Amino acid sequence: MFVPVQRFADFLVYNVFGLSEKSKLGSALNFFVFDTIKIFILLFMIIYAITFIRSFFPPEKTRKILAKNKGSVFIGHVLAALLGIVTPFCSCSAVPLFIGFVEAGVPLGVTFSYLIAAPMVNEVALGLLYGLFGIKIALIYVVSGEIIAIVSGIILGRLKLEKYVEGYVYEMNINTEIEIPNPTIKERLIDSWNFTKDLIKKIWLYVVIGIAIGGFMHGWIPNKALAPYMGKGNPFAVFIAVVVGVPLYSNAAGIIPLVSELTRAGVAMGTALSFMMAVTALSVPEMILLRRVLKPKLLAIFITIVGIGILFTGYLFNYIIA
């Protein structure tokens, strides 16, 4: 599918710019041109398709589904984790969604299953992982993320931590009987296209920066050069990747080009994915917003459990992937 793109990158860099295929700058620029075009094609296709699918699962509908199944807690956790993949989520929506779920009577543990799955199993990351690494890596990513969300939600629910939710959350009276719109297929297609354009406008700089860093690594860092430090042989590599990833702020689309180059340079796949999951699921901006509804002790427990889940996923990937 991307053979013409590679030919265009080769022509532009080696013929038009006159750079040598064996030079570091030529290799880096060829990577940058090819990956920029390829990743933006994938982003347009993936975001448009997923936005159309999730137009059938607005937050109001998700809240009603979870509230309807609150009697069966385990099914609620599974539903919450699955709905976290297909419903729209960003750091700025975390607080109103949390309040809305609590107001609708959704158990706290089930609410956390959703809050963990939504940023961790990112639909764009899933599509890009499939496009760049294949179905095996994409499936392990989504399955491990869902298991972390379900198990973490069950543990948090069993701990009975409702007293560590800020008191005003239970005192708010949100209208949960909002009429859910039912647009036509044509309207969904138009809305999906407009959303895709707007999202690309917001994230394009992160993506280009991620590809540029990847291009620098491609040109100047030889294959497997980082293996002695961040390869499977270093038992602390996953932990270091998570610690480094938490303070960073980016989206999955900007991180995945970097993940691709990290693995080429010798970083184990589990270590690279742990880095990506820490950036997207435990970002500092999201934690600051969640602090508005969670008391410090509950926020610390939430971060600890999710962090342990990411560490487990990293070591699991490193164990099962050659």
C-alpha positions as CSV (number, residue, x, y, z in Angstrom):
1,M,0.0,0.0,0.0
2,F,2.8,2.4,0.8
3,V,5.3,1.4,-1.9
4,P,4.5,4.5,-4.0
5,V,5.1,6.6,-0.9
6,Q,8.5,5.0,-0.4
7,R,9.4,5.7,-4.0
8,F,8.3,9.3,-3.7
9,A,10.5,9.7,-0.5
10,D,13.5,8.0,-2.3
11,F,13.1,10.3,-5.3
12,L,12.7,13.5,-3.2
13,V,15.6,12.8,-0.9
14,Y,18.1,11.1,-3.1
15,N,17.4,12.7,-6.5
16,V,15.9,16.1,-5.8
17,F,18.0,16.9,-2.7
18,G,21.0,14.9,-3.9
19,L,21.6,13.2,-0.5
20,S,23.4,9.9,-0.4
21,E,21.4,6.8,0.7
22,K,24.3,5.9,3.0
23,S,24.6,9.3,4.7
24,K,23.0,9.8,8.2
25,L,21.1,12.9,7.0
26,G,19.8,11.2,3.9
27,S,18.6,8.2,6.0
28,A,17.0,10.5,8.6
29,L,15.2,12.7,6.0
30,N,14.0,9.7,4.0
31,F,12.5,8.3,7.2
32,F,10.9,11.6,8.0
33,V,9.3,12.1,4.6
34,F,8.1,8.5,4.3
35,D,6.7,8.2,7.8
36,T,5.1,11.6,7.8
37,I,3.0,10.8,4.7
38,K,2.3,7.2,5.8
39,I,1.2,8.1,9.3
40,F,-1.0,11.0,8.2
41,I,-2.7,8.7,5.7
42,L,-3.2,6.1,8.4
43,L,-4.5,8.8,10.8
44,F,-7.1,10.1,8.4
45,M,-8.4,6.6,7.6
46,I,-8.4,5.3,11.2
47,I,-9.8,8.4,12.9
48,Y,-12.5,8.8,10.3
49,A,-13.6,5.1,10.6
50,I,-13.5,5.0,14.4
51,T,-15.3,8.4,14.7
52,F,-18.1,7.1,12.6
53,I,-18.4,3.9,14.7
54,R,-18.3,5.7,18.0
55,S,-21.0,8.2,16.9
56,F,-23.3,5.4,17.9
57,F,-21.8,5.5,21.5
58,P,-22.0,9.1,22.8
59,P,-21.1,9.6,26.5
60,E,-24.8,9.9,27.5
61,K,-25.5,6.5,26.0
62,T,-22.5,5.0,27.7
63,R,-23.6,6.4,31.1
64,K,-27.1,4.9,30.6
65,I,-25.7,1.5,29.6
66,L,-23.5,1.4,32.7
67,A,-26.2,2.6,35.0
68,K,-28.6,0.0,33.6
69,N,-26.1,-2.8,34.3
70,K,-25.0,-1.6,37.7
71,G,-26.7,-4.5,39.4
72,S,-24.2,-6.9,37.8
73,V,-20.8,-5.5,38.9
74,F,-18.6,-7.8,36.9
75,I,-20.5,-7.3,33.7
76,G,-20.4,-3.6,34.5
77,H,-16.6,-3.7,34.7
78,V,-16.4,-5.6,31.3
79,L,-18.8,-3.2,29.6
80,A,-17.1,-0.1,31.1
81,A,-13.7,-1.3,29.8
82,L,-15.1,-2.1,26.3
83,L,-17.0,1.2,26.1
84,G,-13.8,3.0,27.1
85,I,-12.4,2.0,23.7
86,V,-15.2,3.3,21.5
87,T,-16.4,6.4,23.4
88,P,-14.7,9.8,23.0
89,F,-12.4,10.7,25.8
90,C,-9.8,13.4,26.6
91,S,-8.3,14.8,29.7
92,C,-10.7,17.7,29.7
93,S,-13.7,15.4,29.7
94,A,-12.5,13.2,32.6
95,V,-14.1,15.2,35.4
96,P,-17.6,15.7,33.9
97,L,-17.7,12.1,32.9
98,F,-16.7,11.0,36.4
99,I,-19.3,13.2,38.0
100,G,-22.0,12.0,35.5
101,F,-21.3,8.3,36.2
102,V,-21.4,8.8,40.0
103,E,-24.6,10.8,39.6
104,A,-26.2,8.0,37.6
105,G,-25.4,5.5,40.3
106,V,-22.6,3.7,38.5
107,P,-20.4,1.9,41.1
108,L,-17.0,3.6,41.8
109,G,-15.0,0.6,40.7
110,V,-16.9,0.3,37.4
111,T,-16.4,4.1,36.8
112,F,-12.6,3.6,37.2
113,S,-12.7,0.6,34.7
114,Y,-14.0,3.1,32.2
115,L,-11.6,5.9,33.2
116,I,-8.6,3.6,32.9
117,A,-9.6,1.9,29.6
118,A,-10.5,5.2,27.8
119,P,-7.1,6.8,27.7
120,M,-5.1,3.5,27.9
121,V,-6.7,1.6,25.0
122,N,-6.6,4.5,22.6
123,E,-8.4,3.8,19.3
124,V,-5.9,5.8,17.3
125,A,-3.0,3.9,18.9
126,L,-4.7,0.6,18.2
127,G,-5.1,1.4,14.5
128,L,-1.5,2.7,14.2
129,L,-0.1,-0.3,16.0
130,Y,-1.9,-2.5,13.6
131,G,-0.7,-0.5,10.6
132,L,3.0,-0.4,11.8
133,F,3.5,-3.6,13.8
134,G,0.8,-6.0,12.7
135,I,-2.2,-7.7,14.2
136,K,-0.3,-9.6,17.0
137,I,1.0,-6.5,18.7
138,A,-2.3,-4.6,18.2
139,L,-4.3,-7.5,19.8
140,I,-1.9,-7.9,22.8
141,Y,-2.1,-4.1,23.3
142,V,-5.9,-4.0,23.4
143,V,-6.3,-7.2,25.5
144,S,-3.7,-6.2,28.1
145,G,-5.2,-2.7,28.4
146,E,-8.7,-4.1,28.9
147,I,-7.5,-6.6,31.5
148,I,-5.7,-3.8,33.4
149,A,-8.8,-1.7,33.3
150,I,-11.1,-4.5,34.5
151,V,-8.8,-5.8,37.2
152,S,-7.9,-2.3,38.4
153,G,-11.6,-1.3,38.6
154,I,-12.5,-4.5,40.5
155,I,-9.7,-3.9,43.0
156,L,-10.6,-0.2,43.5
157,G,-14.3,-1.2,43.9
158,R,-13.5,-3.9,46.5
159,L,-11.5,-1.3,48.6
160,K,-14.7,0.7,49.3
161,L,-13.0,4.1,48.6
162,E,-16.2,6.2,48.1
163,K,-15.2,8.3,51.1
164,Y,-12.2,9.5,49.3
165,V,-14.3,11.1,46.5
166,E,-14.7,14.9,47.0
167,G,-18.0,15.5,48.8
168,Y,-19.4,18.0,46.3
169,V,-19.5,15.2,43.6
170,Y,-22.3,13.5,45.5
171,E,-24.1,16.8,46.1
172,M,-24.3,17.8,42.4
173,N,-27.6,17.3,40.6
174,I,-26.8,16.6,36.9
175,N,-29.7,16.1,34.5
176,T,-29.2,12.4,33.5
177,E,-32.3,12.4,31.3
178,I,-30.7,14.2,28.4
179,E,-32.3,13.2,25.1
180,I,-29.7,11.3,23.0
181,P,-29.6,12.6,19.4
182,N,-30.1,10.1,16.6
183,P,-28.5,11.6,13.4
184,T,-28.8,10.0,10.0
185,I,-26.0,8.0,8.4
186,K,-25.2,11.0,6.1
187,E,-25.0,13.3,9.1
188,R,-22.7,10.9,11.0
189,L,-20.4,10.7,7.9
190,I,-20.3,14.5,7.7
191,D,-19.7,14.9,11.4
192,S,-17.0,12.2,11.3
193,W,-15.2,14.0,8.5
194,N,-15.4,17.4,10.3
195,F,-14.2,15.8,13.6
196,T,-11.3,14.1,11.8
197,K,-10.1,17.4,10.2
198,D,-10.4,19.2,13.6
199,L,-8.5,16.5,15.5
200,I,-5.7,16.3,12.9
201,K,-5.4,20.1,13.2
202,K,-4.9,19.7,17.0
203,I,-2.4,16.8,17.0
204,W,-0.4,17.3,13.8
205,L,2.4,19.2,15.6
206,Y,2.8,16.4,18.1
207,V,2.9,13.8,15.3
208,V,5.5,15.7,13.3
209,I,7.7,16.2,16.4
210,G,7.4,12.5,17.2
211,I,8.4,11.6,13.6
212,A,11.2,14.1,13.6
213,I,12.7,12.6,16.8
214,G,12.2,9.2,15.2
215,G,14.0,10.4,12.0
216,F,17.0,11.6,14.1
217,M,17.2,8.3,15.8
218,H,16.9,6.5,12.5
219,G,19.8,8.4,11.0
220,W,22.2,8.7,14.0
221,I,21.4,5.7,16.3
222,P,22.4,2.4,14.8
223,N,20.2,-0.7,14.9
224,K,20.2,-2.4,18.4
225,A,22.4,0.4,19.8
226,L,20.2,0.8,22.9
227,A,19.7,-3.0,23.4
228,P,22.4,-3.2,26.2
229,Y,20.6,-0.4,28.2
230,M,16.9,-0.8,27.4
231,G,16.7,-4.3,25.9
232,K,15.1,-7.4,27.5
233,G,18.3,-8.1,29.4
234,N,17.9,-5.0,31.7
235,P,15.3,-5.9,34.4
236,F,14.8,-2.2,35.3
237,A,14.2,-1.0,31.8
238,V,10.4,-1.2,32.0
239,F,10.3,0.6,35.3
240,I,12.6,3.4,34.0
241,A,10.4,3.8,30.9
242,V,7.3,4.3,33.0
243,V,9.0,6.8,35.3
244,V,10.2,8.8,32.3
245,G,6.8,8.6,30.5
246,V,4.5,9.8,33.3
247,P,5.7,13.5,33.3
248,L,5.4,13.8,29.6
249,Y,2.3,15.0,27.8
250,S,1.5,13.9,24.3
251,N,-1.1,11.8,22.5
252,A,-0.7,8.2,21.2
253,A,-0.4,9.4,17.6
254,G,2.7,11.5,18.5
255,I,4.3,8.7,20.6
256,I,3.9,5.7,18.2
257,P,6.4,6.9,15.6
258,L,8.9,7.2,18.5
259,V,7.9,3.7,19.7
260,S,8.7,2.3,16.3
261,E,12.2,3.8,16.3
262,L,12.9,2.8,19.9
263,T,12.2,-0.9,19.1
264,R,14.5,-0.6,16.0
265,A,17.2,0.8,18.2
266,G,17.0,-2.1,20.5
267,V,14.5,-1.1,23.1
268,A,12.3,-4.2,24.0
269,M,8.7,-4.0,22.7
270,G,7.2,-4.3,26.1
271,T,9.4,-1.5,27.4
272,A,8.5,0.8,24.5
273,L,4.8,0.1,24.9
274,S,5.0,0.7,28.7
275,F,6.5,4.1,27.9
276,M,3.6,4.9,25.5
277,M,0.9,3.7,28.0
278,A,2.5,5.8,30.8
279,V,2.4,8.9,28.6
280,T,-1.2,8.4,27.6
281,A,-2.8,6.9,30.7
282,L,-1.0,8.6,33.5
283,S,-0.3,12.0,32.1
284,V,0.2,14.8,34.6
285,P,-2.6,17.0,33.1
286,E,-5.1,14.3,33.5
287,M,-4.0,13.6,37.1
288,I,-4.4,17.3,37.9
289,L,-8.0,17.3,36.5
290,L,-8.9,14.1,38.4
291,R,-7.6,15.7,41.6
292,R,-10.6,18.0,41.4
293,V,-12.9,15.0,42.1
294,L,-10.6,12.5,43.9
295,K,-9.0,13.1,47.3
296,P,-5.1,12.7,47.3
297,K,-5.2,9.2,48.9
298,L,-7.6,7.8,46.2
299,L,-5.7,9.5,43.4
300,A,-2.4,8.0,44.7
301,I,-4.1,4.5,44.9
302,F,-5.4,5.0,41.3
303,I,-1.9,6.0,40.0
304,T,-0.3,3.1,41.9
305,I,-2.7,0.4,40.6
306,V,-2.5,1.7,37.0
307,G,1.2,2.0,37.2
308,I,1.6,-1.6,38.4
309,G,-0.7,-2.7,35.5
310,I,1.5,-0.9,33.0
311,L,4.6,-2.5,34.5
312,F,3.0,-5.9,34.3
313,T,2.1,-5.4,30.7
314,G,5.6,-4.3,29.8
315,Y,7.2,-7.3,31.4
316,L,4.6,-9.6,29.9
317,F,5.3,-8.2,26.4
318,N,9.0,-8.6,26.9
319,Y,8.5,-12.2,28.0
320,I,6.3,-13.4,25.2
321,I,7.7,-11.4,22.3
322,A,11.0,-12.5,20.9
